[in-house]
């Protein structure tokens, strides 16, 4: 989680462009991305020149100063100049950028370097900022330089660069009207975790509609997290990983740039995805501008450009809102399903949501696996294309599971109901009479997740999240499906047990320059982020163990400083009362009380003034203000006790003595201010690495009290289930009933019966399915094949009757009789009215 300070700076950066007239978030982010390109180019050129290659900034024109032809286009020169303006960036720097493709692009040089790939993306680059917005430009350059300084230094803070860009991309939430929908990152993490792609140097992973690169980035993060020691790894409540410090096999980082691939037909999104991957540590990302459904993806004669059957894993949330132009659709007949032959052949569908699933099946290697988000219409649509796609997934491939997502999960973009399909490519046709490749399908219905299911999509930290339970039960299902544990694992995959991580709240703080002014002893932790109990383990309890929450930090400090504050404030009160009584002919308690209250309030005001004016005692007064709030609280406590303290002092004239100055008291309180400064930071909800069984999902009982209730969220449905009968049916050859049961006593269908269905009754179509005229008589009505391969999870949800929740049957019958009598009485009255 980024600190509030960094989040504010990122928002300010985007707001700069928005207020300058770039109201489309995509355009604004694209312009920021261009500036990041320019910043990145200088570092790349330094390495290029060191390798003996020509500089992208041209020849040296001043050897004494080392100045090149395009020296002014360097980021260091741009950011250091006070005379920079929009026309210069637009007419000089961007003209030079566009020229890079001509001179250094991979198509020109054949160079597969980072520079070659950058250049390929800049041929149509333009700077959209209004020429009169020079001050906006200068502010943007400064903010980018401040935010992304670690990009060049590769400092300890470099791991947050990707987080900064991802937070910037959150502004796309407002651009749903522009057709760019960002898949929620916690959903992406869930899909990657479920698919669990293997990390090998030769593995190839693809997102054919990659958008900003979320699936690729999170696959990379998944691998990094898996290779990070659990003792250092931290997870936020939604699964976001921190302190990811991977240790790679043989101490060699895998070639991620060759392992992760992305396509998108929007050039702007390709640039954004490319920079997103760059900032997550991939120096030369394989992201291409390409319409994955079009002819542009057709395999070429060159074997190196082959696409079909070349990817091990595919993850995607492809667009599913429209139809594809058949004239531009790929002509690869093996990729999509066609009807007709020759010139009359045409695609079975033009719906993008169906075509993308077929595309994924084509691009996967045999044995390759995929996870894809689809609208629920794919699961139950009744067109030939819908049914054929589902048939192929079930009969020719392995449909591992269907995870039903709740409606409104993609708000504010869309309220459409969606599901996630997980499948493995097999590809072989099923012979008539053989079982489908997919014997059974595991379904899971997500009801509650990390955010509320309304337009606002508010966070739900610490509350039930079905995504965690789904991961655990899916793991059990995979164990069963792969034959590792046939019995227990199957039961665990559909049990009513509910699994959740442990949640707690703690406070984090980045050790920045402001922190070091107060705590110079923390210099060794500069630029790192820690929980308060990690920074000061001797001062604060480990709330990850106690579960006390971030308020525990406040209580520890308040308990520590209260005695000192009370001692000093008591002394101030005593002194003010003594002086009041000394100066009065007749001691006046009310007058003394007023003087004491005035003095204590002034002392508190002077202490807060000191905090505001002295940087070495800086307390956060812009964001959460934890330290300042604790200081104000303890001051209020003392002021509220003044009257009680006054009452403890005898109302009499004491002997004269030298008055204690308020500044002496202030000096003592000043020494306590660092204790309050320790409290500043930002509260973060954490979760444990382990996900363990809990009593059930949290619900309210009849009295509104929270109770944990065991709930069925997953179930297994067979693809084909033969109806169990006492006889085979009528033998068409003899016309007599075959007096044999279709199943054994253990419930296993007879192979002789299946052979008879195939060879004698000929009940199978060529594609391996049961002919429609036999479905109702031969198949169990609740199996997938009997219901046109309907994959909607809710269609098969088990009905569980709990008699404890209902009235006794006799009472229900009496109630129905009473209702029937009332209906008869009213009908009689109506009849009387009609007959008058």
Buried (B, 14 or more C-beta within 10 A) or exposed (E): BBBBBBBBBBBEBBEBBBEBBBEBBBBBBBBBBBBBBBBBBBBBBEEBBEEEBEBBBBEBEEEEEEBBEBBBBBBEBBBEEEEBBBEBBBEEBBEBBBBBBEEBBBEBEEBEBBBBBBBBBBBEBEBBBEEEBBEBBBBBBEBBBEBBBBBBEEEBBBBBBBBBBBBBBBBBBBBBEBEBBBBBBBBBBBBBBBBBBEBEEEBBBBBBBBBBBBBBBBBBBBBBBEBBEEEEBBBBBBBBBBBBEBEEEEEEEBEBBBBBBBBBBBBBBBBBBBBBBBBBBBBBBBBBBBBBBBEBBEBEEEEEEEBBBBBBBBBBBBBBEEEBEEEEBBEBEEBBBBEEEEEEEEBBBBBBBBBBBBBBBBBBBEEBBBBBBBBBBBBBBEEEBBBBBBBBBBBBBBBBBBBBBBEBBBBBBBEBBBBBBBBBBBBEBBEBBBBBBBEBBBBBBBEBBBBBBEEEBEEBBBBBBBBBBBBBBBBBBBBBBEEEEEEEBBEBBBBEBBBBBBBBBBBBBBBBEBBBBBBEEBEEBBBBBBBBBBBBEEBBBBBBEEEBBBEBBBEBBBEEBEEBBBEBBBBBBBBBBBBBBBEEEEBBBEBBBBBBBEBBBEBBEBBBEBBEEEEEBBBBEEBBBBBBBBBBEBBEBBBEBBEEBBEEBEEEBBEEEEEBEBEEBBEBBBEBBEBBBBBBBBBBBBBEEEBEEBEBBBEEEEEEEEEEBEBEBBBBBBBBBBBEBEEBBEEEEEEEEBEBBBBEEEEEBBEEBBEBBBEEBEBBEEEBBBEEEBBEEBBEEEBBBBBBBBBBBEBBBEEEEEEEEEEEEEEEEEEEEEEEEEEEEEEEEEEEEEEE
